[in-house]
Amino acid sequence: MSEQPIPEIHTIAIAGGTGKEGKGLAYRLAKAGYHLIIGSRQLEKARAAAQEIAGMLGTEGHVEGMVNPAAVRSADLAILTVPYSAHRSTLESLAGELLGKIVIDVTVPLVPPRVTRVQMPPAGSAAQEAQEILGPETRVVAAFQNISYEHLLKDEPIDCDVLVCGEKAARARVVQLIREIGLIAFDAGPLENSVVPEGLTSVLIGINKQFGIQSAGIRITGIPGQKE
């Protein structure tokens, strides 16, 4: 896959964005000044979620709701926040609208009931599976797998880092985007490396269960000048 110039990003769509993670990302991105479109299979759900986030933002951001195809078609960059059970079908239905865009895939291949066990698909990871489905002209970037929605919906520093995997230019733009919304992001290499943050999610779920919490995360340490 050859690297192409990164277009300017003004509008971001979140496909499957009516869930907790989607709303958290919508809130943070809209607060940072992006025009946000929350997508859903049902227009009513999309509009209700957009209204909820807009109410939290007041006049700080522009959020609207659309069905998934219209949402991603209207966006400069798309984010996918769906359960793994809906991953393939959602991507196949949106492949045409996503052509040529950067797609941030937040999906983790959790297979209930054993969600604390790492279970990767034949493609290697959910993000690699997404790349296979969407084809080489669409740039898939894996990010946000290890961030709890509870952190995203609160105006507070987040004590958790984000690993970003994908094509070099695309992941660099996503790292910048993540830093714009107040999180610490690291370039974690090519898309093949997405097996690590995706797999870590099952580990973190297990830790959450052990301690009766919902927000275990990861930190990268040992970097000179970084506050730990």
N, C-alpha and C positions, 0 to 999 in steps of 0.2 A: 504494500500500500504506500504510494508516494505521498509525501507531505504536501499539503496545499496551504495557501495563506489562510489565516484565521480571520473570518469576517468580524465586523463590529457586532457586539452583543447588546441589544437594548431590551428585547422581549424574550422571556424564558417561559416555556410551558412545562408543566409537571403532569405527565400522563399517569393516571391512577393516583392523582394528587389529593383525593379526599380522605385518605387515611392519615394517621398521626404523623408519620415521617414526612409525607407530602406537605401537610399543613405547616409543619415546623420549618421546612426548607422554604416554603412560600413566604412565610412571615419574615425570615431572615433576609431573603433576597429582595423582597419588596421594600423592606426597611432600608436596604442598601441603595435603593433607587431604581431597581429594575421593574419593568412592566411585567407582571406575573399573570399567567393564564393557568388556572387549575383545570385539569382535564379529568373526565370521567366517562364511563359508558352511558351514564344517565345525566342529562343536562340539568335536571333539578338538583341533583346531588352536587354537581360542579358549582352551580350558582350559589347554593347554600354554603358550601365551604368557602367560596370566594367572599361572600358577604361576612362570614365569621372572621376571616383574616382581615378584611378591610375594616371591620369594626375595631379590631385590636390595634390597627395602625392609625386610625383616625385619618388625618390628611397627609400622612407620611408616604403612602404608597398607592399604586394603582393595581388592583387585583380584579380579575373577572373570571367567570367560569364558562367553559365550552365542552362539548363532547370531545373525546380524545383526538379524532382525526383533525378537526378544525383547530384544536389547540396547538398541536405540534406543527401543523401547516403554517400557522401564523407566527411561529416563533423563530428566533435566530439560533436558539439552543434548546434542546429538550432534555428533561430529566425523567427517568423511569422509576417509579416507586410502586411496584406491584408485588404481590406474593409470588413466590417462585412457581406455584401451580398455574398462574396466569401469564407467566413470563413469555413463553414461546408464542402463544396465541395472540397476545397483545402486540408483540413485535411483528409478527407476520401480518397482522391487520394494519399496521402503521408504517410498514417498510417504505411504501411509496412517498408518504408525507415526510419521512425522516431522511430521505435520500440527500446526501451531501452535507448534512448537519453534524454537529458534535452532539452525541447522546451520552449523558452521564447515567450510567446504570448503577442503581443503588441496591439492586436485587441480590439477595443471598439465597443459595440453593438449600434452604431448610426443608427437610422432609419429615413432617410430623408423623408419629409423636416423638421421635428421637431427635429433637432439635438441638440437643447438646452434643450431638455426634456430627463431626464434619463429614459431609456427603456431597462430593463434587460430581457434576455431570460428565458425560463422555468427552465433551469439548474441553474440559479442564476447569472451567469456572463458568458462572452465569454470564459474566461479561464477555468471555470468549465465545460462548454460545450466541450471545447477542450479535457479536461481530460476524459470525458465520451466517446468521439469519439475514442481517441487514446488508452485507456485502462490503467490498473494499472502499466504496465511495463515501460511506458513512463512517465517521470516526467515533468509536465507542471508547469511553473513558470510565473506569471503575472508581467510585469515590463514595464517601459517607456511610460505608457499611457498619462502622463501629461507633457512630454517634447516636446517642439516645435522643428521641424526639423531645423528651422532657427538657433537655438542655436547649434545644433550638427554639422552643416557645417562650423562653425566659430571657429577659434583658440582663444577662449576667455573663461574666467570663466563663468559657467552657474549658474544663480541665481534661481535655481529650484531644489528641491530634488526629488528622485525617491523612490517610495514605492514598495517593492518586496514581493510578496505573493506566497506560495507554500510549498512543503514538506521541512522540516527543513534543511537537508543537501544540497538539490538542491538550495534552496533560499539563503543559506549562500554562495554558490559558485557564484551565480549570483550577490549578493551584492559585493563580491570581484571583479568580472569582471567589474561591473559598476564603482567601485572606481578606477580601473586601467585606465579607460578612462577619468578620471578627473571629475567625477560627485559625488555628495553626495547621498548615498543610505541608506535606512533604512529597516531592517527586519520588515515587516508589518504582519507577522503571516501566518497562513495556507491559502490555496487557496480560501476557503470560503470568506476570507476578500477582495478578488479581486473585489468584488462588489463596494468597496469604491473608489479605484483609477479609475476604469472604469467609475463609475458614476460621479466622479469629472470632467471628461473630458467634459461632457455636460455643467457643470457649468462654466468651464473655457472658453468654446466656447461662452457662453452667455456673459461673461465678456469681451472677445475679441470684440464681436460685439458692446457692449456698449461704449467701449473706442476707437474703430477703430484701434485695434492692432492685432497681431497674436501670441503673445508669453507669455500670462498669464500663471503663474505656481504656485506651492505651495512650502512653506518652513515649516519645523518642527522647532519650537522654544522652548526655555526654557530648553535646555539640557546643563548642566554645561560644560564649556570649549569650547562650540561651538561658532564660530564667527557668529554673526547675522547681 
